[in-house]
Amino acid sequence: MRLCCLIPILIGQLLLAQVPADPFSRPEHRFALSLTTGVGSELFTCHVVRVKDGKVLDASPLTRDQFVWQAQGVIPSLANPQGRDLFADHGIEPCQAVTDSSGRRYGTFCPVLDDLWKLRFWEYPFKPMEGAAQHPGQGWAERAGSPSERQLLLLSNYGFRYVGDICHGEDMFRLLKDMCDPAWVDNYRKGY
């Protein structure tokens, strides 16, 4: 094809690439997590965020239980209007709701959230309470108070460029699922 024939095609593609996002599109609500200390002194924060064109407009913090039960579809949520068990939809088995024989769904505990602090810290940052059953173990971070540059690069696949960023939607569920995989954890901890 001649160059004179390609020029209008290339100009058209450039113009299409510069078309602004639909100004009338509505923001959507999504579940989100951050690795900053949150409600109830958790070492992470659960949110429902409003997102438009991939950008977080605002974030409403949730308690851990609200987050889990809303994501399980046990209680109503703007981020889960169909009331689906989003943990089941994304294959995060340890966090799935329980359904009894009559079809009623019950919220459960989500042990994967107990490991979120490990992404950020080398050691558990709080002194265990006297009489506590056990220490929560070793973290996965390569540095004392934050992930290394290599680990941040891995976390950037889920929307974290910095420790204070918010991971939301499909990326968040993918992170929680990957955290259940011992090979992923081993790679995060040591690198290959």
Beta strands, then each sheet from edge to edge (+ up, - down):
strand 1: 28-34
strand 2: 45-52
strand 3: 55-62
strand 4: 98-99
strand 5: 105-106
strand 6: 166-168
sheet 1: 3+ 2- 1+ 6-
sheet 2: 4+ 5-
end
